[in-house]
Amino acid sequence: MMEPTMDTLAHRTETDEELAAAVKAGDDLAFQELMRRHAGPISYFVRQYAKDPEDIEDIAQDSFFKAWKHIKRFKEGRAFRPWLYAIARNTALDCIKKRRASTFSELDDEENDLMFADVLEDEAPLPPELFAQAELRAELEKAMGALHPDHKAVLIMHYHDRLTFDEIAEAMDKPMNTVKSWHRRALQKLKPRLPHRK
């Protein structure tokens, strides 16, 4: 975690979007603040795609480098977090494809074959508290290990990082119905593996 300096403390009250605008104008300290805010969540997000600690660190660092390098492409009026998550996801997928090109075939077109039941709102979504309870964290991570990486990523972004389905769809570069389908499928697979919840 980056330690704040007196210079970066001045940026603490700015929104992500204000910081991105400042970075575009050449303020590198604003980008340091964006990294401070999002380094932990992005590393946690990347863990859904890569398991090796070195890969996770490399992907996270590369994601921030790409965000800094391409900050001019960030459009005014858009939310910063989905844009950053999209970069992190694409960077993770690129890394996986380079290492194991033939084993990533489960990300296929059948994910977009949506059935009506897939897009219905889940009647009992996972409570955000589940992600916050330390005693359940190990069981949750074990259960999530059986999920498809994109499905895990949707759960992490929605319940842990509090992104809306609109923001997740933007970050994943997928239609809203696909994201909701992945969310529903993940919950269906995850809930039977978790300890009994009242």
N, C-alpha and C positions, 0 to 999 in steps of 0.2 A: 504494500500500500504506500502510495506516495505521501510524503510528509508535506503539509501545507507550509508555504512561506508567507511572509508579510505581503508580498506582491500578489500571490494567488488568493489570499484571504479576501482581497477586494472583489473577487469574482464570485464569492460564495452565494450572494443573493441573486445572481443572474440566472435566468432560465437556460436550459440547454440550447434553445434556439438563439437566445441572445449571445451565448458564448460562441456558438457556431458562426454567427455573423461577425463577432470580434475576431475569430480565427481567420475568416476570409479577409478581414482588413489587415492581417499580419500580426495579430496579438497571440504569440505562442504561449503566454501564460494562461490565456483562456483555454487553450487546448489541454494544458496541464490540469486544469480544473475539471474538464470533461473526462480526462483519464482517471483522475482521482475518484470521481463520482461513479464511473462505470466499469472500472477495472475488475472489481470483484464480481458483479453480476455477469459480465461478459465471460470471465473465466469459468464461472459456474455453468453458464449456458453452453459453452464450448465442450464441457465435460459430457454433454449428452451425445456428442459425436466422436470424441477422442478420449481414450482412457490413459494413455501414457502421459505422465506429468510434463515431460519435456515437450511433447506435441501440444498439449493444452497451452503451455506458456508461449510456445512459438506461434500458435494460431492466434492467441489473444493479442500478442505484440504485433503480429502481422496485420491483424484487423485494425488496430489503432493506427498503424503506419499508413494503411490504405485510406482510412478515414481522413487522416491529416493530408495525405497526398491529393486526395480527390475532393476536398472540402468545398471547392468551387462548384462541384456538381450538386451539392446539397441545396435544394430549392427553398427559397423563402416561403413561409406559410405552411411548411410541412413539419411534422414532429421529428425530432432528432433521433429518439431511441429506436423506432422501427428501422430507420435508415442504417444506424449502427449495427443493429442485430442482423439485418440483411447482409451487411458486409461480413460479419462474423460467421454467419451460416455458410455463405458462399466460400469463404476462406477455409472453413472446416471441411466442406465437401470436396474442395480442390485437393486438400491435403490427403483425405481418405482415398480419393480416386487415384492419386499418384502412388500411394502405398499399396493399395489393394484394388486395382481397377476391376477385377472380375468378381469381387465379392460384394459389390454394392448394388446388385441387381434388384434388391427388394424395393428400391425406390423406382417403381415402374408405373406404367400408366393405369394399372388397376386402382391405384390410390385415387384417381379422379373419376372412377365409375361409382357415382354416388347413388345410394338408395334413399328413399324417402325417410326411412327410420334413422339414417345416419345424420340427417341435418336437423332432427327434432331437438329441442332444448333438453338437456339432461335433467331429469327430475330431482336428482340428488347430487349436485356437483360437489367436488372435494372442498371442504372448508379450508380457507387460507390458514387457519390455525394448525392444520395438520402439518403444513410445511414448517411451522415455527416450533413445534414441540420436539425438543431434543430427544426425548425417549423414543419417539417414533421415527426419527430420522434414518436410523440404520435399516429398519424394516422397509421404510419407504424407498430408500435408495436400492435395496435389494430387489424389491418388487418392480421398480422402474427399469432395472437392468434387463428385464425381459421385453421391454417395449421397443418399438422401432425408434431410431434416433429422432426423426421428425416429430413423432407423436410425443416423445419425452420433451422435446423442445417446446412444443405448444403448451404442455402443462406447466413447464418452468416459467415461460413468459407470462402465462395467464395468472397462475396462482402465486408464484414467487415474486415476479417482477411487476405484476399488476398491469400488464398491457391488455388493452381491449382486443376483441377479436378483429376489429378493423385494423388495429396496429400490427397484430400478429400476421394477418393476411398480407399486409404491406411488407413486413419483414421477411416473410417466407416467399413472397412473390407468387402467391397462390390465391385462387378465388376464395371468397368467404366460406362458401359451402364446403370446400375441401378442408379448410382449417377446422370448421365445426365437425366435420366427419372424423378427422384425425383426433380431435378432442374427445368425441363420443367413444370412438374405438379404444382410445387409451384408457378412458375411465372404465369401460366394460372389462378390459383385460386387467386393470390395476386393482380394482376394488376387491375381487375375490382373493387376492394375494395379500391384502393388508390385514392386520389384526382387527378383531371385531370392534366396531365403533358404535357407540350409543346414538 
